[in-house]
Amino acid sequence: MINIGRYGNTTAATIPLCLHDWERQLRPGDRLIMAAYGGGFTWGANLVSWAYNGAEVTTASETLGASS
Protein backbone atom coordinates (compact mmCIF):
# COMPACT_ATOMS: atom_id res chain seq x y z
CA MET A 1 0.00 0.00 0.00
CA ILE A 2 1.77 3.11 -1.22
CA ASN A 3 0.21 6.51 -1.86
CA ILE A 4 3.12 8.94 -2.27
CA GLY A 5 2.71 8.90 -6.06
CA ARG A 6 -0.92 9.98 -5.70
CA TYR A 7 -0.65 12.62 -2.95
CA GLY A 8 3.06 13.43 -2.60
CA ASN A 9 4.65 13.63 0.85
CA THR A 10 1.80 14.67 3.12
CA THR A 11 3.88 14.19 6.31
CA ALA A 12 1.46 13.64 9.22
CA ALA A 13 -1.46 12.73 6.93
CA THR A 14 0.39 10.06 4.92
CA ILE A 15 -0.70 7.04 6.95
CA PRO A 16 -4.34 8.11 7.54
CA LEU A 17 -4.76 8.86 3.81
CA CYS A 18 -3.31 5.49 2.87
CA LEU A 19 -5.54 3.64 5.33
CA HIS A 20 -8.58 5.47 3.97
CA ASP A 21 -7.71 4.43 0.42
CA TRP A 22 -7.19 0.77 1.32
CA GLU A 23 -9.35 0.03 4.39
CA ARG A 24 -12.11 -1.79 2.49
CA GLN A 25 -9.56 -4.40 1.40
CA LEU A 26 -8.21 -5.03 4.92
CA ARG A 27 -9.39 -7.96 7.00
CA PRO A 28 -8.97 -8.83 10.70
CA GLY A 29 -5.52 -10.25 11.35
CA ASP A 30 -3.83 -8.51 8.40
CA ARG A 31 -0.44 -7.18 9.48
CA LEU A 32 0.59 -3.73 8.32
CA ILE A 33 3.96 -2.06 8.57
CA MET A 34 3.32 1.66 8.46
CA ALA A 35 6.26 3.95 7.80
CA ALA A 36 6.34 7.68 7.08
CA TYR A 37 8.84 10.48 7.01
CA GLY A 38 8.63 14.19 7.55
CA GLY A 39 10.88 17.19 7.25
CA GLY A 40 14.56 16.86 8.04
CA PHE A 41 15.45 13.53 9.60
CA THR A 42 12.02 12.86 11.12
CA TRP A 43 10.61 9.40 10.50
CA GLY A 44 8.57 6.73 12.21
CA ALA A 45 7.26 3.21 11.70
CA ASN A 46 5.05 0.69 13.46
CA LEU A 47 3.64 -2.81 13.01
CA VAL A 48 -0.13 -3.12 13.41
CA SER A 49 -2.40 -6.16 13.43
CA TRP A 50 -5.65 -4.98 11.81
CA ALA A 51 -8.68 -5.61 14.05
CA TYR A 52 -11.84 -5.08 12.01
CA ASN A 53 -13.32 -6.00 8.64
CA GLY A 54 -12.76 -3.07 6.29
CA ALA A 55 -15.37 -4.41 3.84
CA GLU A 56 -18.02 -3.43 6.38
CA VAL A 57 -16.89 0.22 6.52
CA THR A 58 -19.48 2.76 5.39
CA THR A 59 -18.88 6.36 4.45
CA ALA A 60 -20.94 9.29 5.71
CA SER A 61 -22.53 9.57 2.25
CA GLU A 62 -23.56 5.90 2.31
CA THR A 63 -24.96 6.27 5.81
CA LEU A 64 -27.06 9.27 4.74
CA GLY A 65 -28.18 7.59 1.53
CA ALA A 66 -26.45 10.12 -0.78
CA SER A 67 -24.94 8.93 -4.05
CA SER A 68 -21.27 9.65 -4.72
Buried (B, 14 or more C-beta within 10 A) or exposed (E): EEBEEEEEEBEEEBBEBBBEBBBEEBEEEEEBEBEBBEEEEEEEEEEEEBEEEBEEEEEEEEEEEEEE
